[in-house]
């Protein structure tokens, strides 16, 4: 599921969606001790996807840094599946000014923070998974899963696109993902979590902040001396 954003209609379901998913995340990721679970020896959920020789899957629960690459099994449907290499290159915070021309609910004008995440995807398996969204979530400071925004028009500040219609073995792709974090929330991590039973793989790092717009001092009128 994704948040959809256009220039002609407001975003209405994002908050409910992320809040619901946040409850699921808290319920499924807690190990009852208050500490983060260690990486699982099981690298992937039960799957029929063939992993090519030489591809080592990243363990569930792995905590990576921006710039690191994870190798995972990705099955968007029973008919589609492959092994992917996912790299979260970095993240930066956007501004409400970036969304001029887009119609947003007041909630997202006043209370949301906006984040842009640059990622690359490479198909290192044997299947074709073209035409589906990049399978990465944002994670807010409140442990809420944030779905990537699905734009139906261009957004130059963070050109965001799904995987190409054909994304077969050996294909590579780079894109930028936009996450809206409600209630002035932070972006604490980016997560690969194909289902609730999967102990997520997460990326963290420094989120760049927008440069402050310099303020111009008012020009002083020079007195003429005669």
Phi, psi and omega in degrees: 000145182221157171277134179255139181226126179230178177269001186236353179217151185282156171279119187243335188252000188298315183297314179298320181296310183292326179295317179296314180294328178297321177296319179296320180296314181298319183291325187268338185266348181281138178256010175086353182252353180085359179249156182290137179292149179280158179305138181280148176289340178276115189281346186200155174295162178308130187205153175260002180291130179278128177263119183298153176301138180094348177262115180258117182290144178283135183294143172304145179082359180296140178246113186250168176253157175306134184102341179279158180243136175246141174254124188221160169271134181231121180232089179291342177202172179294336182269344184237139176185147179195182171255134181240151165254121181248128177236120173267108188280325182173171182219151177215152180271136177267194182221153176301331180297337179293340187257021175299133183097346176262145178262120179235150171300155180305326180304322183270347172281324189258324194243000184259149166254152187239132183229143180241129184235123179270129183223157171232148181228134175230134177274107180254011178256207185243350183265169177250122181238037183293153172083007181249160179295153174296128190276061179230141179245152166273156175232122183277173178295342178267015181062038178256132175284130181249118177285147176291142178291137176256108181275139174257007174215172185288147177224092189300330183295333179204079182303111189246121183221152172287176175300147179305157183301330173243117180221075186267185183307132177089350182286147177233155186203138175238141178206180179232131181253138180252130177237133174258122180252112184293163175057040180055034183289156177272168168255103184273333184196166169242140192229140166255117183212088185291336176203171186291338180280349185273125174287111195297148168269129184234151174243137175226163179170185180285127176266116181294142179256153181297145176288137180294137178285121182296139179268137181272130177285140179297139180288133178273137178288125179280132177282134178273131179256124181242000000 
